[in-house]
Amino acid sequence: MNAGETFVMISAGGGHTAVIISMGRALCWSCDDNREVSGIPETNANETFVMISAGWHHTAAITSMGRALCWGCDGDRQGSGVPELNADETFVMISAGCGHTAAITSMGRALCWGCDDCGQVSEIPELNADEIFMLK
């Protein structure tokens, strides 16, 4: 870390820890068997990390442009399976699990990808119109 930087978000995973520091950079440390530490993707110019979640062997994050980026283990496509969004839709919340990733979009949709052995991807409940979750 550079002088004057502080930790602003932290998440503990199965064998690694992920943080966002005050300049919007992501840092990870500890177990790196699946590049969950060394595989942090590059962001675009003027794009920073705003949310991070450490899973069992992968990490998921959201950038200031509303993109979801994942790295580390990808055996169940928990990293590379990021769904396409509608025009003008962005990711606003993300959580990395054991072998899957879940996120909420700016349109209030819940999306999941990765391992589905217990229905964690395919069994997203249907909501009534008045139940759509919106972050403000």
C-alpha positions as CSV (number, residue, x, y, z in Angstrom):
1,M,0.0,0.0,0.0
2,N,1.1,3.6,-0.6
3,A,1.5,6.1,2.2
4,G,-1.9,7.5,3.2
5,E,-4.0,4.7,1.8
6,T,-6.5,2.9,4.1
7,F,-8.6,-0.2,3.9
8,V,-12.3,0.6,3.0
9,M,-13.8,-2.8,2.4
10,I,-12.7,-6.4,3.4
11,S,-14.0,-9.9,2.7
12,A,-12.6,-13.2,4.0
13,G,-12.8,-16.2,1.7
14,G,-12.0,-19.9,2.0
15,G,-8.2,-19.4,2.1
16,H,-7.7,-15.8,1.1
17,T,-8.7,-12.3,2.0
18,A,-9.7,-9.5,-0.4
19,V,-9.8,-5.8,0.3
20,I,-10.4,-2.5,-1.5
21,I,-8.2,0.3,-0.4
22,S,-9.0,4.0,-0.4
23,M,-7.6,4.6,-3.9
24,G,-10.1,2.0,-5.3
25,R,-7.5,-0.7,-5.9
26,A,-8.2,-4.3,-5.0
27,L,-5.6,-6.3,-3.0
28,C,-5.7,-10.0,-2.0
29,W,-3.4,-12.1,0.1
30,S,-2.8,-15.7,1.4
31,C,-3.7,-18.8,-0.5
32,D,-3.2,-18.4,-4.3
33,D,-3.7,-22.0,-5.6
34,N,-6.3,-20.8,-8.1
35,R,-5.0,-17.2,-8.8
36,E,-7.5,-15.8,-6.3
37,V,-4.7,-13.5,-5.1
38,S,-2.5,-12.9,-8.2
39,G,-5.3,-12.9,-10.8
40,I,-6.8,-9.5,-10.1
41,P,-7.9,-8.1,-13.5
42,E,-6.9,-4.7,-14.8
43,T,-9.6,-2.0,-14.8
44,N,-10.1,0.6,-17.4
45,A,-8.7,4.1,-17.0
46,N,-10.5,6.1,-14.2
47,E,-12.3,2.9,-13.2
48,T,-11.9,1.7,-9.6
49,F,-13.2,-1.2,-7.5
50,V,-16.2,-0.3,-5.3
51,M,-17.3,-3.7,-3.9
52,I,-15.4,-7.0,-3.3
53,S,-16.3,-10.4,-2.1
54,A,-14.0,-13.3,-1.4
55,G,-15.5,-16.8,-2.1
56,W,-14.0,-20.2,-1.4
57,H,-11.4,-20.1,-4.2
58,H,-12.5,-17.1,-6.2
59,T,-13.0,-13.4,-5.8
60,A,-15.8,-11.2,-7.3
61,A,-15.9,-7.4,-7.5
62,I,-17.8,-4.5,-8.9
63,T,-16.1,-1.5,-10.5
64,S,-17.1,2.1,-10.5
65,M,-18.5,1.5,-14.0
66,G,-20.9,-1.2,-12.7
67,R,-19.0,-4.1,-14.2
68,A,-18.6,-7.4,-12.4
69,L,-15.1,-8.8,-12.5
70,C,-14.2,-12.2,-11.1
71,W,-10.9,-14.1,-10.8
72,G,-9.5,-17.3,-9.2
73,C,-11.0,-20.7,-9.5
74,D,-13.3,-21.1,-12.5
75,G,-14.1,-24.8,-12.4
76,D,-17.9,-24.1,-12.4
77,R,-17.7,-20.9,-14.4
78,Q,-18.2,-18.9,-11.2
79,G,-15.8,-16.4,-12.7
80,S,-16.2,-16.5,-16.5
81,G,-19.9,-17.0,-16.4
82,V,-20.8,-13.4,-15.7
83,P,-24.2,-12.9,-17.4
84,E,-24.8,-10.2,-20.0
85,L,-26.8,-7.2,-18.8
86,N,-29.5,-5.2,-20.5
87,A,-28.6,-1.8,-22.0
88,D,-28.0,0.8,-19.2
89,E,-28.1,-1.9,-16.5
90,T,-25.1,-2.3,-14.1
91,F,-24.1,-4.5,-11.2
92,V,-24.7,-2.9,-7.8
93,M,-24.1,-5.7,-5.3
94,I,-22.0,-9.0,-5.6
95,S,-21.3,-12.0,-3.4
96,A,-18.9,-14.8,-4.1
97,G,-19.9,-18.2,-2.7
98,C,-18.2,-21.6,-2.6
99,G,-18.6,-22.4,-6.3
100,H,-21.0,-19.7,-7.5
101,T,-21.4,-16.0,-7.6
102,A,-24.6,-13.9,-7.0
103,A,-25.3,-10.3,-7.9
104,I,-28.0,-7.7,-7.9
105,T,-28.3,-5.3,-10.9
106,S,-29.4,-1.7,-11.0
107,M,-32.8,-2.9,-12.4
108,G,-33.3,-5.0,-9.2
109,R,-32.6,-8.4,-10.9
110,A,-30.8,-11.1,-9.0
111,L,-28.4,-13.0,-11.1
112,C,-26.4,-16.1,-10.2
113,W,-23.7,-18.1,-12.1
114,G,-21.4,-21.0,-11.4
115,C,-22.1,-24.3,-9.6
116,D,-25.7,-25.2,-9.5
117,D,-25.6,-28.6,-7.7
118,C,-28.1,-27.4,-5.0
119,G,-30.1,-25.0,-7.1
120,Q,-28.1,-22.0,-6.0
121,V,-28.1,-20.7,-9.6
122,S,-31.3,-22.0,-11.1
123,E,-33.8,-21.5,-8.2
124,I,-33.9,-17.7,-7.9
125,P,-37.4,-17.0,-6.7
126,E,-39.8,-15.0,-8.8
127,L,-40.9,-11.7,-7.2
128,N,-44.1,-9.7,-7.5
129,A,-43.7,-6.3,-9.1
130,D,-43.9,-4.6,-5.7
131,E,-41.1,-6.8,-4.3
132,I,-38.3,-5.9,-6.7
133,F,-35.2,-4.9,-4.7
134,M,-33.7,-1.6,-5.6
135,L,-30.7,0.0,-4.1
136,K,-30.9,3.7,-3.7
